[in-house]
């Protein structure tokens, strides 16, 4: 699977999790629900990893579902310390 195909597969998995993303050339633009700033995802390290946050965050391209889970968690709004569920 080439880099663009890997990003397309990741976009599909993100959509299944309710995280919108658009393919832009050889990068995926993930739009976090609670932020105006997108997260740019690319395939790096010789095609071995999905990378984001200036390549500080990465996940193997061989695990697309795991990468989608990691990105969904990364882009999720932070939990509030004052949320009723956080107190229990």
Beta strands, then each sheet from edge to edge (+ up, - down):
strand 1: 20-24
strand 2: 27-31
strand 3: 39-44
strand 4: 49-52
strand 5: 57-60
sheet 1: 1+ 2- 3+ 4- 5+
end
